[in-house]
Amino acid sequence: MRIYKVGGAVRDRLLGIAVTDIDRVVVGATTEEMLAKGFRPVGADFPVFLHPKTGEEYALARTERKSGRGYGGFTFHASPDVTLEEDLIRRDLTINAMAEDDEQNLTDPYHGQRDLEARILRHVSPAFAEDPLRVLRVARFAARYAELGFTVATETLELMRQLSESGELQALTAERSWKEISRALMENQPQVFIEVLRACGALKVLMPEVDALFGVPQPAIHHPEIDTGAHTLSVLQQAAHHKQPLTVRWACLLHDLGKGLTPKEQWPRHIAHESKGLKLIKAVNERFKAPRDCQELALLVGEYHTHGHRALELKASTLLELLQSFDVYRRPQRFEEFIAACEMDARGRKGLEERSYPQADYLRGAAATARSVAVQPLLEQGFKGPELGEAIKRERLKALKAYKEASS
């Protein structure tokens, strides 16, 4: 029995990055031997065990063979006869197909260290094209390591293109796709994830609504970058730069989908793109079964982001309707995330990344003003039921009018 660290733990150590997760592969062992040593089995599809003391994962060396469509369409074979090299060749990228023993002696049969030094993401073998999930994984790694200068090898991008055209991507489950998408969006350069998916043709398969934004012009007076797709990538980049949560990043990616529906004869204007885009945002939300908080914020940002930009001009009644739509009284955090998405949208424009966004503080002040209206005096005046609701609304409107006057 020989035990090796594999994959990310080896890759990140060689890159000088802090190692957080350690995967280990066990060569020359049987399930019975692992159980005899106190390891606890957890793998449903192939033999994975938890260490009896540390709880870390140990997997038996295995080979795999394509047996069906999609990420799950594989049969696995694990036995003491499977070599370390046979286990490593089934992995996706050369930089993930290295192993080391406890003395840090490196086993690198597929030249992962060379590709690390060259800053290249390259597939290990032609079997790469058997697993459609790898398209998303490579794009995610490209986003993660973009700051270090990594790019996808031309031949790997070609395999990804073949996978995108094969129909295999449609076999991915929503859960697996969302796991990769959400992780990629939380990288430091999430826009690279979208760029790589677009470069290999996967974006038009997975998110045709986002792909359709590229080549769609916007008025240069508001958007110096002009192209709606380029703007979307910049907004996503700003969201990452400002350390926004997943909910905000997801909303930033989807906020302008309605512009992809504008007839060419109306370009570069996009009348009512906010409301037109809602059906597209809903479709993408449902396709990937995004978490409820991500779905809700994406729809709200899509519908109201121009209200956010025009906040200083809004009538007090419109401002109150906006606050009501977000239920700022019970869900203040959601409105704060809306403000953040609006600010990222404003900053995601060429040359305007550092421009101030006074609307943010104005909207926060409006929300605080509406929340400050006391209900108790109205109860003491005898209001109840629907009449109480109308009375609260009148008082909030009065307070917002005073706030607007004081702010002008």
ChimeraX attribute file (.defattr): number of C-alpha atoms within 10 A of each C-alpha:
attribute: neighborCount
match mode: 1-to-1
recipient: residues
	/A:1	10
	/A:2	10
	/A:3	20
	/A:4	23
	/A:5	20
	/A:6	22
	/A:7	24
	/A:8	19
	/A:9	21
	/A:10	24
	/A:11	21
	/A:12	17
	/A:13	11
	/A:14	15
	/A:15	13
	/A:16	8
	/A:17	10
	/A:18	10
	/A:19	14
	/A:20	8
	/A:21	11
	/A:22	14
	/A:23	16
	/A:24	22
	/A:25	21
	/A:26	23
	/A:27	22
	/A:28	17
	/A:29	18
	/A:30	18
	/A:31	17
	/A:32	9
	/A:33	12
	/A:34	22
	/A:35	13
	/A:36	10
	/A:37	10
	/A:38	13
	/A:39	21
	/A:40	17
	/A:41	18
	/A:42	14
	/A:43	12
	/A:44	7
	/A:45	10
	/A:46	16
	/A:47	20
	/A:48	22
	/A:49	22
	/A:50	18
	/A:51	16
	/A:52	12
	/A:53	8
	/A:54	7
	/A:55	11
	/A:56	14
	/A:57	19
	/A:58	24
	/A:59	22
	/A:60	26
	/A:61	28
	/A:62	23
	/A:63	21
	/A:64	16
	/A:65	13
	/A:66	15
	/A:67	12
	/A:68	12
	/A:69	17
	/A:70	19
	/A:71	19
	/A:72	16
	/A:73	14
	/A:74	16
	/A:75	13
	/A:76	13
	/A:77	13
	/A:78	20
	/A:79	16
	/A:80	15
	/A:81	13
	/A:82	18
	/A:83	15
	/A:84	25
	/A:85	17
	/A:86	15
	/A:87	19
	/A:88	26
	/A:89	23
	/A:90	18
	/A:91	20
	/A:92	25
	/A:93	26
	/A:94	26
	/A:95	28
	/A:96	26
	/A:97	28
	/A:98	28
	/A:99	27
	/A:100	18
	/A:101	15
	/A:102	9
	/A:103	7
	/A:104	11
	/A:105	10
	/A:106	16
	/A:107	19
	/A:108	18
	/A:109	17
	/A:110	21
	/A:111	15
	/A:112	24
	/A:113	22
	/A:114	13
	/A:115	17
	/A:116	19
	/A:117	12
	/A:118	12
	/A:119	18
	/A:120	22
	/A:121	26
	/A:122	25
	/A:123	28
	/A:124	22
	/A:125	15
	/A:126	12
	/A:127	16
	/A:128	22
	/A:129	22
	/A:130	20
	/A:131	21
	/A:132	24
	/A:133	24
	/A:134	21
	/A:135	25
	/A:136	25
	/A:137	19
	/A:138	25
	/A:139	29
	/A:140	28
	/A:141	20
	/A:142	28
	/A:143	26
	/A:144	21
	/A:145	18
	/A:146	19
	/A:147	10
	/A:148	10
	/A:149	10
	/A:150	19
	/A:151	21
	/A:152	19
	/A:153	14
	/A:154	12
	/A:155	11
	/A:156	23
	/A:157	23
	/A:158	16
	/A:159	19
	/A:160	29
	/A:161	19
	/A:162	17
	/A:163	23
	/A:164	23
	/A:165	14
	/A:166	12
	/A:167	13
	/A:168	18
	/A:169	23
	/A:170	14
	/A:171	15
	/A:172	18
	/A:173	16
	/A:174	14
	/A:175	13
	/A:176	13
	/A:177	20
	/A:178	19
	/A:179	13
	/A:180	18
	/A:181	21
	/A:182	17
	/A:183	16
	/A:184	25
	/A:185	27
	/A:186	20
	/A:187	22
	/A:188	20
	/A:189	24
	/A:190	30
	/A:191	25
	/A:192	25
	/A:193	26
	/A:194	27
	/A:195	20
	/A:196	23
	/A:197	25
	/A:198	21
	/A:199	16
	/A:200	21
	/A:201	20
	/A:202	25
	/A:203	21
	/A:204	16
	/A:205	16
	/A:206	20
	/A:207	19
	/A:208	16
	/A:209	23
	/A:210	26
	/A:211	21
	/A:212	18
	/A:213	21
	/A:214	16
	/A:215	13
	/A:216	19
	/A:217	22
	/A:218	19
	/A:219	15
	/A:220	11
	/A:221	8
	/A:222	11
	/A:223	18
	/A:224	14
	/A:225	19
	/A:226	19
	/A:227	18
	/A:228	24
	/A:229	24
	/A:230	21
	/A:231	26
	/A:232	25
	/A:233	22
	/A:234	25
	/A:235	28
	/A:236	30
	/A:237	25
	/A:238	27
	/A:239	32
	/A:240	22
	/A:241	14
	/A:242	12
	/A:243	14
	/A:244	17
	/A:245	15
	/A:246	18
	/A:247	23
	/A:248	27
	/A:249	28
	/A:250	23
	/A:251	27
	/A:252	29
	/A:253	28
	/A:254	25
	/A:255	31
	/A:256	29
	/A:257	27
	/A:258	26
	/A:259	27
	/A:260	25
	/A:261	16
	/A:262	18
	/A:263	12
	/A:264	12
	/A:265	7
	/A:266	9
	/A:267	14
	/A:268	18
	/A:269	15
	/A:270	20
	/A:271	13
	/A:272	12
	/A:273	20
	/A:274	21
	/A:275	14
	/A:276	20
	/A:277	23
	/A:278	21
	/A:279	13
	/A:280	24
	/A:281	26
	/A:282	15
	/A:283	14
	/A:284	18
	/A:285	21
	/A:286	13
	/A:287	16
	/A:288	18
	/A:289	16
	/A:290	21
	/A:291	12
	/A:292	11
	/A:293	12
	/A:294	18
	/A:295	19
	/A:296	19
	/A:297	23
	/A:298	26
	/A:299	22
	/A:300	20
	/A:301	27
	/A:302	29
	/A:303	21
	/A:304	19
	/A:305	21
	/A:306	15
	/A:307	17
	/A:308	24
	/A:309	19
	/A:310	11
	/A:311	20
	/A:312	18
	/A:313	14
	/A:314	15
	/A:315	13
	/A:316	22
	/A:317	16
	/A:318	14
	/A:319	24
	/A:320	19
	/A:321	14
	/A:322	21
	/A:323	19
	/A:324	14
	/A:325	12
	/A:326	20
	/A:327	15
	/A:328	18
	/A:329	15
	/A:330	9
	/A:331	10
	/A:332	16
	/A:333	13
	/A:334	19
	/A:335	23
	/A:336	18
	/A:337	19
	/A:338	25
	/A:339	23
	/A:340	22
	/A:341	31
	/A:342	28
	/A:343	24
	/A:344	26
	/A:345	25
	/A:346	25
	/A:347	22
	/A:348	25
	/A:349	23
	/A:350	14
	/A:351	11
	/A:352	12
	/A:353	16
	/A:354	10
	/A:355	11
	/A:356	11
	/A:357	15
	/A:358	12
	/A:359	19
	/A:360	20
	/A:361	11
	/A:362	17
	/A:363	20
	/A:364	14
	/A:365	16
	/A:366	23
	/A:367	23
	/A:368	15
	/A:369	16
	/A:370	24
	/A:371	17
	/A:372	12
	/A:373	17
	/A:374	12
	/A:375	15
	/A:376	9
	/A:377	10
	/A:378	17
	/A:379	13
	/A:380	9
	/A:381	9
	/A:382	9
	/A:383	17
	/A:384	13
	/A:385	7
	/A:386	9
	/A:387	12
	/A:388	16
	/A:389	13
	/A:390	13
	/A:391	16
	/A:392	19
	/A:393	18
	/A:394	13
	/A:395	16
	/A:396	22
	/A:397	21
	/A:398	16
	/A:399	18
	/A:400	23
	/A:401	18
	/A:402	13
	/A:403	17
	/A:404	19
	/A:405	9
	/A:406	8
	/A:407	10
	/A:408	7
